[in-house]
Amino acid sequence: MIRHIKNLLGFKEKKYLVLAVCWLCAITFASLASTVFVEDVDTGFEVSDKFVHAIFYFVNTLLLYLHFKNTTVKYPLLKVSLFSLVYGIIIEVLQYIMPYNRAFEITDIAANTVGILTAIFLIKLMLAVKKR
């Protein structure tokens, strides 16, 4: 029954888009939530803030690409990469504007870019291997 509902809603075709939208919501919440809330989260281990940024935008780029690669969109990798980059910049600007004791950091944008470029590299590598 659930399989039929998923097929009716087109979930099979849109699963990566749904995952990407959920991921973007998580990025947005994590990036714009008050630092009071974020400081209360204890992961039990120390992780670099910049590493987290890179992972966020790596996954975002990958999920969006997986959705758009089989559509009629031209240059899907370029477009999703640019979208991810612009989205990250908008988030940083919002951190500067919003009154939650968050800060605009150019190094966060650099870390986002590293994540995006890593996704591009791995996608291109997988496409090259697939052509062989």
Protein Blocks (a to p, Z undefined) as FASTA:
>chain_A
ZZmmmmmnommmmmmmmmmmmmmmmmmmmmmgcfklmmmpcghiacdfklmmmmmmmmmm
mmmmmmmmmmcbehkllmmmmmmmmmmmmmmmmmmmpcnhpacdfklmmmmmmmmmmmmm
mmmmmmmmmmZZ
